[in-house]
Structures are given as C-alpha cells and as structure tokens.
Amino acid sequence: MAGRPRRGGRGDRKFAPVKPQKLDKPADYKDTEFLIKHLGPQGQIKSRARTGYGAQDQKSLKKAIKRARHLGLLPFVG
C-alpha cells in the first residue's frame, strides 16, 4: 500500500471551507451592479462555494438574478 496515491480526502477540495457570509439586505433584482459581481464570465451564477453565502442568502441571490434576467436587466447564460 505504500507509494500508492491516495484518492479522496481533504486534499481534493477546490475551496477552503469558510464560515458563511451574510447579505446586509435581501438581494434586489434592480441592483444590477451587485448581481453582476455574482455572475461568471459566461453569465452563470457563481456557486455557494465561490460566493461564500449561506443557503438562504444564495437562494435569494439566485431568485433576484433570475428575476432580473426575465425582465431583461441581465443576460441569460450563453
């Protein structure tokens, strides 16, 4: 078993675990500058691991981004 590479475990994590951040106020679909910060270069919503928000804040962020896309304030993925 010695000399065999390990699989899994802590070394395979992409991001260090951090304490979840909190949003100061609920995400607003009209604040496009704030929402654009949470989109990747292709227009995809960044994951919770990247943003650092907790589940509830990430859901409100997702809802605000989708609402802004529906109204034409933000681009769809593409």
Jmol script that loads the backbone (N, CA, C; Angstrom):
load data "model"
ATOM      1  N   MET A   1       0.801  -1.189   0.000  1.00  0.00           N
ATOM      2  CA  MET A   1       0.000   0.000   0.000  1.00  0.00           C
ATOM      3  C   MET A   1       0.855   1.268   0.000  1.00  0.00           C
ATOM      4  N   ALA A   2       2.068   1.151   0.449  1.00  0.00           N
ATOM      5  CA  ALA A   2       2.915   2.336   0.481  1.00  0.00           C
ATOM      6  C   ALA A   2       3.282   2.744  -0.940  1.00  0.00           C
ATOM      7  N   GLY A   3       3.338   4.019  -1.203  1.00  0.00           N
ATOM      8  CA  GLY A   3       3.692   4.517  -2.510  1.00  0.00           C
ATOM      9  C   GLY A   3       2.509   4.663  -3.456  1.00  0.00           C
ATOM     10  N   ARG A   4       1.342   4.196  -3.033  1.00  0.00           N
ATOM     11  CA  ARG A   4       0.146   4.309  -3.866  1.00  0.00           C
ATOM     12  C   ARG A   4      -0.535   5.650  -3.596  1.00  0.00           C
ATOM     13  N   PRO A   5      -0.899   6.416  -4.623  1.00  0.00           N
ATOM     14  CA  PRO A   5      -1.509   7.726  -4.373  1.00  0.00           C
ATOM     15  C   PRO A   5      -2.881   7.594  -3.724  1.00  0.00           C
ATOM     16  N   ARG A   6      -3.134   8.474  -2.787  1.00  0.00           N
ATOM     17  CA  ARG A   6      -4.427   8.480  -2.094  1.00  0.00           C
ATOM     18  C   ARG A   6      -5.488   9.104  -2.974  1.00  0.00           C
ATOM     19  N   ARG A   7      -6.704   8.657  -2.822  1.00  0.00           N
ATOM     20  CA  ARG A   7      -7.825   9.250  -3.548  1.00  0.00           C
ATOM     21  C   ARG A   7      -8.809   9.796  -2.525  1.00  0.00           C
ATOM     22  N   GLY A   8      -9.428  10.913  -2.878  1.00  0.00           N
ATOM     23  CA  GLY A   8     -10.404  11.495  -1.963  1.00  0.00           C
ATOM     24  C   GLY A   8      -9.720  12.188  -0.809  1.00  0.00           C
ATOM     25  N   GLY A   9     -10.448  12.431   0.215  1.00  0.00           N
ATOM     26  CA  GLY A   9      -9.875  13.072   1.389  1.00  0.00           C
ATOM     27  C   GLY A   9      -9.829  14.580   1.264  1.00  0.00           C
ATOM     28  N   ARG A  10      -9.148  15.204   2.159  1.00  0.00           N
ATOM     29  CA  ARG A  10      -9.143  16.660   2.242  1.00  0.00           C
ATOM     30  C   ARG A  10      -8.344  17.343   1.137  1.00  0.00           C
ATOM     31  N   GLY A  11      -7.404  16.662   0.538  1.00  0.00           N
ATOM     32  CA  GLY A  11      -6.557  17.284  -0.460  1.00  0.00           C
ATOM     33  C   GLY A  11      -7.259  17.570  -1.779  1.00  0.00           C
ATOM     34  N   ASP A  12      -8.446  16.992  -1.984  1.00  0.00           N
ATOM     35  CA  ASP A  12      -9.141  17.154  -3.255  1.00  0.00           C
ATOM     36  C   ASP A  12     -10.123  18.320  -3.268  1.00  0.00           C
ATOM     37  N   ARG A  13     -10.257  19.028  -2.175  1.00  0.00           N
ATOM     38  CA  ARG A  13     -11.213  20.136  -2.136  1.00  0.00           C
ATOM     39  C   ARG A  13     -10.727  21.295  -2.989  1.00  0.00           C
ATOM     40  N   LYS A  14     -11.664  21.945  -3.682  1.00  0.00           N
ATOM     41  CA  LYS A  14     -11.308  23.076  -4.522  1.00  0.00           C
ATOM     42  C   LYS A  14     -11.197  24.361  -3.711  1.00  0.00           C
ATOM     43  N   PHE A  15     -12.058  24.506  -2.718  1.00  0.00           N
ATOM     44  CA  PHE A  15     -12.096  25.728  -1.941  1.00  0.00           C
ATOM     45  C   PHE A  15     -12.029  25.386  -0.460  1.00  0.00           C
ATOM     46  N   ALA A  16     -11.380  26.251   0.295  1.00  0.00           N
ATOM     47  CA  ALA A  16     -11.287  26.031   1.732  1.00  0.00           C
ATOM     48  C   ALA A  16     -12.644  26.295   2.372  1.00  0.00           C
ATOM     49  N   PRO A  17     -13.062  25.481   3.342  1.00  0.00           N
ATOM     50  CA  PRO A  17     -14.341  25.738   3.991  1.00  0.00           C
ATOM     51  C   PRO A  17     -14.258  27.025   4.809  1.00  0.00           C
ATOM     52  N   VAL A  18     -15.244  27.861   4.661  1.00  0.00           N
ATOM     53  CA  VAL A  18     -15.274  29.129   5.378  1.00  0.00           C
ATOM     54  C   VAL A  18     -16.630  29.296   6.041  1.00  0.00           C
ATOM     55  N   LYS A  19     -16.679  30.183   6.998  1.00  0.00           N
ATOM     56  CA  LYS A  19     -17.935  30.486   7.649  1.00  0.00           C
ATOM     57  C   LYS A  19     -18.818  31.247   6.661  1.00  0.00           C
ATOM     58  N   PRO A  20     -20.084  30.864   6.508  1.00  0.00           N
ATOM     59  CA  PRO A  20     -20.935  31.527   5.521  1.00  0.00           C
ATOM     60  C   PRO A  20     -21.093  33.022   5.798  1.00  0.00           C
ATOM     61  N   GLN A  21     -21.042  33.801   4.718  1.00  0.00           N
ATOM     62  CA  GLN A  21     -21.259  35.240   4.826  1.00  0.00           C
ATOM     63  C   GLN A  21     -22.741  35.526   4.897  1.00  0.00           C
ATOM     64  N   LYS A  22     -23.066  36.732   5.316  1.00  0.00           N
ATOM     65  CA  LYS A  22     -24.460  37.169   5.354  1.00  0.00           C
ATOM     66  C   LYS A  22     -24.615  38.359   4.427  1.00  0.00           C
ATOM     67  N   LEU A  23     -25.746  38.434   3.747  1.00  0.00           N
ATOM     68  CA  LEU A  23     -26.072  39.619   2.969  1.00  0.00           C
ATOM     69  C   LEU A  23     -26.562  40.694   3.928  1.00  0.00           C
ATOM     70  N   ASP A  24     -26.171  41.949   3.684  1.00  0.00           N
ATOM     71  CA  ASP A  24     -26.622  43.051   4.542  1.00  0.00           C
ATOM     72  C   ASP A  24     -28.128  43.252   4.414  1.00  0.00           C
ATOM     73  N   LYS A  25     -28.605  43.148   3.195  1.00  0.00           N
ATOM     74  CA  LYS A  25     -30.036  43.294   2.909  1.00  0.00           C
ATOM     75  C   LYS A  25     -30.394  42.246   1.869  1.00  0.00           C
ATOM     76  N   PRO A  26     -31.662  41.913   1.714  1.00  0.00           N
ATOM     77  CA  PRO A  26     -32.021  40.923   0.687  1.00  0.00           C
ATOM     78  C   PRO A  26     -31.596  41.391  -0.702  1.00  0.00           C
ATOM     79  N   ALA A  27     -31.190  40.454  -1.551  1.00  0.00           N
ATOM     80  CA  ALA A  27     -30.750  40.786  -2.906  1.00  0.00           C
ATOM     81  C   ALA A  27     -31.913  41.406  -3.675  1.00  0.00           C
ATOM     82  N   ASP A  28     -31.637  42.512  -4.361  1.00  0.00           N
ATOM     83  CA  ASP A  28     -32.661  43.232  -5.107  1.00  0.00           C
ATOM     84  C   ASP A  28     -32.395  43.058  -6.597  1.00  0.00           C
ATOM     85  N   TYR A  29     -33.416  42.711  -7.353  1.00  0.00           N
ATOM     86  CA  TYR A  29     -33.241  42.463  -8.784  1.00  0.00           C
ATOM     87  C   TYR A  29     -32.907  43.727  -9.558  1.00  0.00           C
ATOM     88  N   LYS A  30     -33.169  44.893  -8.997  1.00  0.00           N
ATOM     89  CA  LYS A  30     -32.895  46.155  -9.694  1.00  0.00           C
ATOM     90  C   LYS A  30     -31.450  46.605  -9.531  1.00  0.00           C
ATOM     91  N   ASP A  31     -30.729  46.034  -8.574  1.00  0.00           N
ATOM     92  CA  ASP A  31     -29.331  46.394  -8.322  1.00  0.00           C
ATOM     93  C   ASP A  31     -28.435  45.515  -9.198  1.00  0.00           C
ATOM     94  N   THR A  32     -28.330  45.871 -10.479  1.00  0.00           N
ATOM     95  CA  THR A  32     -27.607  45.013 -11.424  1.00  0.00           C
ATOM     96  C   THR A  32     -26.105  44.988 -11.167  1.00  0.00           C
ATOM     97  N   GLU A  33     -25.526  46.067 -10.664  1.00  0.00           N
ATOM     98  CA  GLU A  33     -24.083  46.070 -10.383  1.00  0.00           C
ATOM     99  C   GLU A  33     -23.735  45.015  -9.338  1.00  0.00           C
ATOM    100  N   PHE A  34     -24.556  44.899  -8.311  1.00  0.00           N
ATOM    101  CA  PHE A  34     -24.338  43.899  -7.270  1.00  0.00           C
ATOM    102  C   PHE A  34     -24.509  42.490  -7.838  1.00  0.00           C
ATOM    103  N   LEU A  35     -25.522  42.297  -8.671  1.00  0.00           N
ATOM    104  CA  LEU A  35     -25.798  40.967  -9.215  1.00  0.00           C
ATOM    105  C   LEU A  35     -24.730  40.526 -10.212  1.00  0.00           C
ATOM    106  N   ILE A  36     -24.191  41.467 -10.984  1.00  0.00           N
ATOM    107  CA  ILE A  36     -23.171  41.120 -11.978  1.00  0.00           C
ATOM    108  C   ILE A  36     -21.910  40.586 -11.303  1.00  0.00           C
ATOM    109  N   LYS A  37     -21.631  41.049 -10.078  1.00  0.00           N
ATOM    110  CA  LYS A  37     -20.460  40.555  -9.333  1.00  0.00           C
ATOM    111  C   LYS A  37     -20.568  39.062  -9.042  1.00  0.00           C
ATOM    112  N   HIS A  38     -21.791  38.543  -9.012  1.00  0.00           N
ATOM    113  CA  HIS A  38     -22.009  37.144  -8.667  1.00  0.00           C
ATOM    114  C   HIS A  38     -22.262  36.277  -9.889  1.00  0.00           C
ATOM    115  N   LEU A  39     -21.931  36.796 -11.070  1.00  0.00           N
ATOM    116  CA  LEU A  39     -22.020  36.019 -12.305  1.00  0.00           C
ATOM    117  C   LEU A  39     -20.615  35.749 -12.818  1.00  0.00           C
ATOM    118  N   GLY A  40     -20.432  34.582 -13.416  1.00  0.00           N
ATOM    119  CA  GLY A  40     -19.155  34.242 -14.016  1.00  0.00           C
ATOM    120  C   GLY A  40     -19.020  34.900 -15.381  1.00  0.00           C
ATOM    121  N   PRO A  41     -17.895  34.666 -16.069  1.00  0.00           N
ATOM    122  CA  PRO A  41     -17.677  35.293 -17.374  1.00  0.00           C
ATOM    123  C   PRO A  41     -18.681  34.852 -18.436  1.00  0.00           C
ATOM    124  N   GLN A  42     -19.248  33.659 -18.296  1.00  0.00           N
ATOM    125  CA  GLN A  42     -20.241  33.181 -19.257  1.00  0.00           C
ATOM    126  C   GLN A  42     -21.662  33.562 -18.854  1.00  0.00           C
ATOM    127  N   GLY A  43     -21.813  34.286 -17.739  1.00  0.00           N
ATOM    128  CA  GLY A  43     -23.138  34.690 -17.284  1.00  0.00           C
ATOM    129  C   GLY A  43     -23.783  33.698 -16.345  1.00  0.00           C
ATOM    130  N   GLN A  44     -23.025  32.714 -15.875  1.00  0.00           N
ATOM    131  CA  GLN A  44     -23.571  31.721 -14.964  1.00  0.00           C
ATOM    132  C   GLN A  44     -23.490  32.212 -13.522  1.00  0.00           C
ATOM    133  N   ILE A  45     -24.441  31.804 -12.712  1.00  0.00           N
ATOM    134  CA  ILE A  45     -24.452  32.182 -11.299  1.00  0.00           C
ATOM    135  C   ILE A  45     -23.329  31.430 -10.590  1.00  0.00           C
ATOM    136  N   LYS A  46     -22.530  32.150  -9.808  1.00  0.00           N
ATOM    137  CA  LYS A  46     -21.435  31.518  -9.069  1.00  0.00           C
ATOM    138  C   LYS A  46     -22.002  30.656  -7.949  1.00  0.00           C
ATOM    139  N   SER A  47     -21.295  29.594  -7.626  1.00  0.00           N
ATOM    140  CA  SER A  47     -21.753  28.638  -6.626  1.00  0.00           C
ATOM    141  C   SER A  47     -21.614  29.199  -5.211  1.00  0.00           C
ATOM    142  N   ARG A  48     -22.211  28.499  -4.271  1.00  0.00           N
ATOM    143  CA  ARG A  48     -22.116  28.899  -2.867  1.00  0.00           C
ATOM    144  C   ARG A  48     -20.682  28.843  -2.382  1.00  0.00           C
ATOM    145  N   ALA A  49     -19.911  27.893  -2.914  1.00  0.00           N
ATOM    146  CA  ALA A  49     -18.507  27.771  -2.506  1.00  0.00           C
ATOM    147  C   ALA A  49     -17.719  29.001  -2.938  1.00  0.00           C
ATOM    148  N   ARG A  50     -18.049  29.578  -4.081  1.00  0.00           N
ATOM    149  CA  ARG A  50     -17.350  30.763  -4.574  1.00  0.00           C
ATOM    150  C   ARG A  50     -17.828  32.041  -3.905  1.00  0.00           C
ATOM    151  N   THR A  51     -19.145  32.184  -3.731  1.00  0.00           N
ATOM    152  CA  THR A  51     -19.675  33.421  -3.151  1.00  0.00           C
ATOM    153  C   THR A  51     -19.473  33.457  -1.642  1.00  0.00           C
ATOM    154  N   GLY A  52     -19.561  32.298  -0.996  1.00  0.00           N
ATOM    155  CA  GLY A  52     -19.390  32.247   0.446  1.00  0.00           C
ATOM    156  C   GLY A  52     -20.663  32.526   1.219  1.00  0.00           C
ATOM    157  N   TYR A  53     -21.792  32.660   0.525  1.00  0.00           N
ATOM    158  CA  TYR A  53     -23.066  32.916   1.209  1.00  0.00           C
ATOM    159  C   TYR A  53     -23.669  31.616   1.707  1.00  0.00           C
ATOM    160  N   GLY A  54     -24.511  31.724   2.712  1.00  0.00           N
ATOM    161  CA  GLY A  54     -25.241  30.577   3.214  1.00  0.00           C
ATOM    162  C   GLY A  54     -26.359  30.212   2.255  1.00  0.00           C
ATOM    163  N   ALA A  55     -27.069  29.132   2.569  1.00  0.00           N
ATOM    164  CA  ALA A  55     -28.091  28.614   1.661  1.00  0.00           C
ATOM    165  C   ALA A  55     -29.218  29.625   1.432  1.00  0.00           C
ATOM    166  N   GLN A  56     -29.675  30.248   2.493  1.00  0.00           N
ATOM    167  CA  GLN A  56     -30.803  31.172   2.370  1.00  0.00           C
ATOM    168  C   GLN A  56     -30.421  32.408   1.555  1.00  0.00           C
ATOM    169  N   ASP A  57     -29.244  32.942   1.787  1.00  0.00           N
ATOM    170  CA  ASP A  57     -28.798  34.117   1.039  1.00  0.00           C
ATOM    171  C   ASP A  57     -28.522  33.766  -0.421  1.00  0.00           C
ATOM    172  N   GLN A  58     -27.981  32.575  -0.668  1.00  0.00           N
ATOM    173  CA  GLN A  58     -27.716  32.160  -2.040  1.00  0.00           C
ATOM    174  C   GLN A  58     -29.021  31.984  -2.813  1.00  0.00           C
ATOM    175  N   LYS A  59     -30.059  31.495  -2.132  1.00  0.00           N
ATOM    176  CA  LYS A  59     -31.361  31.347  -2.789  1.00  0.00           C
ATOM    177  C   LYS A  59     -31.958  32.693  -3.150  1.00  0.00           C
ATOM    178  N   SER A  60     -31.840  33.673  -2.251  1.00  0.00           N
ATOM    179  CA  SER A  60     -32.381  34.998  -2.563  1.00  0.00           C
ATOM    180  C   SER A  60     -31.584  35.655  -3.687  1.00  0.00           C
ATOM    181  N   LEU A  61     -30.275  35.411  -3.730  1.00  0.00           N
ATOM    182  CA  LEU A  61     -29.439  35.923  -4.810  1.00  0.00           C
ATOM    183  C   LEU A  61     -29.843  35.290  -6.142  1.00  0.00           C
ATOM    184  N   LYS A  62     -30.059  33.986  -6.129  1.00  0.00           N
ATOM    185  CA  LYS A  62     -30.470  33.273  -7.340  1.00  0.00           C
ATOM    186  C   LYS A  62     -31.813  33.790  -7.848  1.00  0.00           C
ATOM    187  N   LYS A  63     -32.744  33.989  -6.927  1.00  0.00           N
ATOM    188  CA  LYS A  63     -34.067  34.473  -7.312  1.00  0.00           C
ATOM    189  C   LYS A  63     -33.986  35.875  -7.913  1.00  0.00           C
ATOM    190  N   ALA A  64     -33.156  36.737  -7.338  1.00  0.00           N
ATOM    191  CA  ALA A  64     -33.005  38.103  -7.849  1.00  0.00           C
ATOM    192  C   ALA A  64     -32.367  38.095  -9.234  1.00  0.00           C
ATOM    193  N   ILE A  65     -31.368  37.229  -9.454  1.00  0.00           N
ATOM    194  CA  ILE A  65     -30.716  37.151 -10.759  1.00  0.00           C
ATOM    195  C   ILE A  65     -31.695  36.648 -11.816  1.00  0.00           C
ATOM    196  N   LYS A  66     -32.466  35.620 -11.482  1.00  0.00           N
ATOM    197  CA  LYS A  66     -33.426  35.087 -12.448  1.00  0.00           C
ATOM    198  C   LYS A  66     -34.526  36.095 -12.754  1.00  0.00           C
ATOM    199  N   ARG A  67     -34.938  36.839 -11.756  1.00  0.00           N
ATOM    200  CA  ARG A  67     -35.958  37.862 -11.975  1.00  0.00           C
ATOM    201  C   ARG A  67     -35.420  38.973 -12.878  1.00  0.00           C
ATOM    202  N   ALA A  68     -34.160  39.374 -12.659  1.00  0.00           N
ATOM    203  CA  ALA A  68     -33.547  40.409 -13.489  1.00  0.00           C
ATOM    204  C   ALA A  68     -33.362  39.920 -14.930  1.00  0.00           C
ATOM    205  N   ARG A  69     -33.045  38.646 -15.105  1.00  0.00           N
ATOM    206  CA  ARG A  69     -32.920  38.094 -16.454  1.00  0.00           C
ATOM    207  C   ARG A  69     -34.267  38.108 -17.171  1.00  0.00           C
ATOM    208  N   HIS A  70     -35.304  37.756 -16.443  1.00  0.00           N
ATOM    209  CA  HIS A  70     -36.645  37.707 -17.028  1.00  0.00           C
ATOM    210  C   HIS A  70     -37.096  39.092 -17.496  1.00  0.00           C
ATOM    211  N   LEU A  71     -36.697  40.118 -16.773  1.00  0.00           N
ATOM    212  CA  LEU A  71     -37.065  41.485 -17.137  1.00  0.00           C
ATOM    213  C   LEU A  71     -36.109  42.115 -18.146  1.00  0.00           C
ATOM    214  N   GLY A  72     -35.043  41.408 -18.493  1.00  0.00           N
ATOM    215  CA  GLY A  72     -34.108  41.904 -19.495  1.00  0.00           C
ATOM    216  C   GLY A  72     -33.016  42.784 -18.928  1.00  0.00           C
ATOM    217  N   LEU A  73     -32.822  42.792 -17.610  1.00  0.00           N
ATOM    218  CA  LEU A  73     -31.774  43.610 -16.997  1.00  0.00           C
ATOM    219  C   LEU A  73     -30.421  42.913 -17.032  1.00  0.00           C
ATOM    220  N   LEU A  74     -30.437  41.589 -17.066  1.00  0.00           N
ATOM    221  CA  LEU A  74     -29.204  40.800 -17.106  1.00  0.00           C
ATOM    222  C   LEU A  74     -29.285  39.813 -18.270  1.00  0.00           C
ATOM    223  N   PRO A  75     -28.133  39.395 -18.810  1.00  0.00           N
ATOM    224  CA  PRO A  75     -28.154  38.424 -19.909  1.00  0.00           C
ATOM    225  C   PRO A  75     -28.391  37.000 -19.392  1.00  0.00           C
ATOM    226  N   PHE A  76     -28.972  36.175 -20.246  1.00  0.00           N
ATOM    227  CA  PHE A  76     -29.087  34.753 -19.944  1.00  0.00           C
ATOM    228  C   PHE A  76     -27.742  34.098 -20.231  1.00  0.00           C
ATOM    229  N   VAL A  77     -27.585  32.855 -19.749  1.00  0.00           N
ATOM    230  CA  VAL A  77     -26.348  32.126 -19.986  1.00  0.00           C
ATOM    231  C   VAL A  77     -26.211  31.901 -21.483  1.00  0.00           C
ATOM    232  N   GLY A  78     -25.037  32.140 -22.004  1.00  0.00           N
ATOM    233  CA  GLY A  78     -24.888  31.914 -23.430  1.00  0.00           C
ATOM    234  C   GLY A  78     -23.651  32.453 -23.898  1.00  0.00           C
TER     235      GLY A  78
END
end "model"
wireframe off; spacefill off
backbone 0.3
color backbone group
